[in-house]
Amino acid sequence: MTSIPDLIKKKRDGGVLSDEEIKTFIDAVTNGTIKDCQTGAMLMAIWQKGMVQQETKTLTKEMMSSGEVMSWPKEWAGLMVDKHSTGGVGDKVSLVLAPALAACGCKVPMISGRGLAHTGGTLDKLESIPGFNIHQSAANILEILDSVGCCIVGQTGTLVPADRVLYALRDATSTVDSLPLIAGSIISKKGAESLSALVLDVKFGQAALYKDLDSARELAQLLVDVGKGLGIATAAVLSRMDSTIGQCVGNSLEVMESLETLKGNGPDDLMELVTTLGSQLLKMTRLVPDLSEGRKKISDAVIGGAALSKFQAMMEAQGVANETAGLLCSAHTDYFSVLRKSEHQMELKTCSDGVVVDVDGLILAEVLHKLGAGRSTPGGPVNHSVGAKLLVKLGQRVKKGESWLELHYEDPAPSPDQTKRLQSALTLGTQETHKQRLWWQKLFSDTDHCFCSVNVSFINRDVMKLIKDMTDQQLLILSNKKNLNSSCFQT
């Protein structure tokens, strides 16, 4: 058997590891028979030399098989779905999407993560609800899915143990941004859920991990290919992440906005993401014949209240008192009677007249992180009450001295530098310089045609960059059945 140092040397020198060699490495990681320095050396070799697609698929498969692989009743076959996001600002999509999918007949065993750095974590948001327990055994998950149809939980102790080891060392060795390692980490956990279909929300833009569309597309295509390699019907949506999703950022505030969305009062951009991601999953599970019907079904579940009922049932099944869950889901409730409210709030004012051209989501997220909304190290504390609510929207005309941001904070107060930085997140201009809020999608049909939902008559490669610059949010759906074909775009 090849030794670990020999494997490291082979990859360091640009060699392609065999399936058996990758299995040897992952087994050693799982069993603890490899030194941390050797694991770190292998991670750095992978970061430097990369992996061919077969290596990445094998890495993912072996990571998935390093622990428990969940199993489901036969009657649920074809209905097991999940979604993963690469992280955004104000990204509360899962809180709306999971119950909406359950209301449409899917089973959603959503295993989510916590926030790190400037991006918020779904589990942190849910833990701002008193009593919500994200720690559930496999047996409990099965029971909740049977009775409710969806659950949102943390990674169990027996699920993909190799990933927990590698993830911690990736952070310590600055290899977090390696595409093969990202794909292995994400898809191995989804594979261990024994999914029928998976949709990936890969974000790009100034507030995303990947700043440009090309880098995000490369990751998205790799994730789709690796997911398909595990037998999961997989699609990826590329969504632009410059400002915030919705109007609220911060754990408790995002739960409130999610609940308002489930009551039919949600912001358009959040609902656009929910219906786009949800329709793709419904189509892949063949619960609807096409994406248009899927969007309608998801929208009806949200607006009609069925998704809200599922969310309430999920809260109760995961430890929230019935009275508390009912109060949060009632039509006219004081959310702060249940959720923690920050000790202080203040409003920031506009410095001139103009039109809201941009709100930099990264700046908002980084300042809020410093004020306690996020964590700098895994396991660190989070203040659920810290956050911000946008009081303006893109394209809105404002006057000097008008409130544009409501900041929720606790002691100590924001420093002058932090307040100044928050003010710099707002960009005002004239009507002529305002970026139009357009949406576009590339969908692959059986004939490889791509249909585009923007208000222009024709789009091709030559104007793709122009659309990227103009839009505040873009959506790109990559099918795992077809390759990207940019030559045919129609409204």
C-alpha positions, -999 to +999 in steps of 0.1 A: +000+000+000+013+035-009+024+055+022+008+088+031+041+107+024+042+091-011+006+102-017+014+138-007+045+138-030+025+125-059-001+152-056+025+179-048+042+170-081+010+173-101+001+136-103-035+122-105-044+102-074-062+069-081-095+059-065-077+036-041-052+063-031-079+088-023-097+061-003-065+055+016-062+092+024-098+097+036-097+064+056-066+077+074-083+111+081-114+094+094-095+069+116-071+094+129-040+075+117-026+105+098-008+134+114-024+169+111+007+181+094+004+154+067-033+162+062-024+199+059+003+191+034-021+171+013-047+199+014-021+224+003-010+201-025-046+198-037-049+236-034-018+242-055-022+214-082-060+210-082-078+178-091-092+163-122-130+157-122-127+120-114-104+127-084-130+152-071-158+128-076-139+100-058-129+124-030-165+134-025-178+098-025-152+086+000-160+116+023-197+108+021-190+071+030-168+080+059-198+081+082-236+074+083-256+076+051-292+083+059-320+060+045-356+068+040-389+049+036-395+035+001-426+056-004-405+088-002-384+078-032-380+107-056-393+132-030-361+139-010-348+174-018-325+200-003-308+233-012-274+248-005-262+284-006-226+295-008-235+323+016-249+358+013-260+389+033-295+386+046-299+352+031-330+338+047-342+318+018-341+284+036-365+295+062-391+302+035-382+275+010-381+244+032-417+247+045-429+258+010-414+226-005-429+205+023-463+221+015-459+210-021-453+174-012-415+172-009-395+158+020-368+183+030-340+170+054-322+203+054-288+201+071-275+236+075-246+255+089-237+284+112-224+318+101-187+325+099-170+358+088-195+382+072-221+356+061-250+346+083-259+311+092-293+295+089-289+277+123-280+310+141-312+326+127-333+297+139-317+296+173-329+332+179-363+315+183-366+305+220-366+267+223-356+259+187-334+228+188-311+223+158-296+191+173-317+162+162-308+125+159-314+105+127-344+089+143-359+123+152-352+137+117-371+107+103-400+114+127-402+151+119-401+145+082-429+120+085-451+143+105-442+177+091-423+172+058-393+194+066-367+200+092-337+223+095-309+208+116-272+208+122-248+181+111-252+150+132-221+135+149-220+105+126-225+123+093-194+128+071-168+128+100-140+132+074-154+166+064-152+179+100-115+171+102-107+185+067-128+216+072-110+226+104-076+221+088-086+239+056-093+270+077-059+266+094-040+261+062-057+288+041-070+262+016-107+270+021-111+284-015-099+252-032-126+242-057-122+204-053-122+207-015-153+230-016-172+206-038-162+176-017-174+193+015-207+205+001-217+175-019-205+148+005-229+161+031-258+163+006-250+128-006-251+115+029-287+128+031-296+104+003-313+131-018-333+127-049-327+163-060-304+192-050-304+228-060-273+250-053-275+288-050-240+299-059-236+336-053-213+361-070-207+398-065-192+423-041-207+406-010-201+370-021-171+346-018-167+348-056-167+383-069-171+376-107-196+355-126-169+333-143-155+320-110-189+313-096-199+295-128-168+273-126-177+263-091-214+258-100-206+235-129-182+215-108-208+211-080-234+200-106-211+174-121-200+160-087-236+158-075-246+140-107-217+116-101-233+106-068-266+099-085-283+131-073-303+152-098-284+185-093-289+220-106-272+253-098-285+288-097-260+317-099-274+347-080-259+382-078-249+392-042-241+429-041-267+443-017-288+424+008-315+398+002-346+415+015-345+444+038-332+429+070-298+416+081-292+400+115-305+368+131-337+379+149-346+405+122-342+379+095-365+355+113-391+383+114-388+390+077-390+353+069-422+351+089-436+381+072-428+365+039-446+333+049-476+355+057-476+368+021-458+401+029-423+393+017-399+414-004-399+407-041-362+397-043-365+371-016-397+356-032-379+355-066-351+334-051-376+311-033-398+305-063-368+300-087-350+275-064-382+258-054-396+255-090-364+238-101-367+212-073-403+205-081-395+200-117-366+177-109-388+156-087-415+156-114-441+171-091-447+197-118-444+195-156-424+227-160-408+256-142-437+279-147-460+256-129-434+251-102-431+288-095-469+291-093-471+261-069-444+275-046-459+310-047-493+296-039-479+277-009-464+308+005-492+333-002-519+309+007-505+301+041-497+264+037-460+271+040-466+291+072-485+262+087-455+239+079-431+263+095-452+265+126-453+227+128-416+224+122-409+249+151-431+228+174-415+195+163-380+210+170-387+221+205-405+255+203-435+258+227-468+256+209-479+290+223-447+306+212-449+291+177-485+301+174-478+337+185-450+341+159-473+328+131-503+348+141-514+376+117-507+406+139-480+398+164-454+418+183-423+398+173-403+414+200-426+398+226-409+366+216-376+374+199-348+393+216-348+430+209-315+450+210-310+475+238-305+503+214-317+514+179-307+544+158-315+556+124-289+567+099-298+597+077-291+604+040-265+631+034-280+645+002-310+643-022-308+616-048-318+581-060-306+550-042-282+535-067-265+509-044-264+496-009-232+476-003-242+444+015-206+435+024-200+468+043-233+463+063-224+427+071-188+434+082-199+462+105-227+442+120-203+413+125-180+436+145-210+447+166-218+411+176-241+397+149-215+371+137-187+351+150-150+351+141-142+316+153-162+284+151-182+280+183-179+317+193-209+336+206-235+354+185-258+383+196-291+374+179-306+409+185-279+428+165-288+437+130-300+463+106-332+471+086-330+489+053-356+517+051-350+524+014-350+503-018-329+505-049-343+531-073-361+550-045-358+588-046-348+602-012-343+637+003-314+649+025-319+639+061-343+611+054-338+578+074-323+550+053-311+525+078-323+513+112-294+499+132-301+475+161-271+473+185-261+468+221-232+482+242-207+494+232-222+517+207-209+518+172-176+538+169-175+569+147-155+549+122-181+522+121-209+547+117-190+564+089-184+531+072-221+522+074-229+556+058-205+547+030-226+516+021-252+539+006-247+553-029-270+580-042-271+592-077-294+607-103-323+588-120-301+585-151-274+566-132-297+543-113-291+506-121-323+490-132-333+460-111-336+433-138-337+396-134-325+370-159-324+333-161-308+308-183-328+276-184-319+245-204-347+227-222-344+194-240-335+214-271-307+233-254-326+266-259-322+291-231-351+314-222-345+347-205-369+367-184-356+402-187-372+432-205-349+431-235-358+415-268-326+395-274-295+386-254-263+370-266-227+367-255-218+402-265-243+418-241-239+393-212-214+416-194-237+446-199-266+428-183-243+418-154-234+454-148-270+466-150-287+441-128-288+440-090-296+403-090-290+376-116-301+341-117-284+314-138-297+278-137-273+252-149-289+218-157-269+187-150-282+173-183-268+199-206-237+220-211-238+258-210-249+272-244-248+310-244-257+314-280-295+312-277-313+336-253-349+347-259-376+365-240 
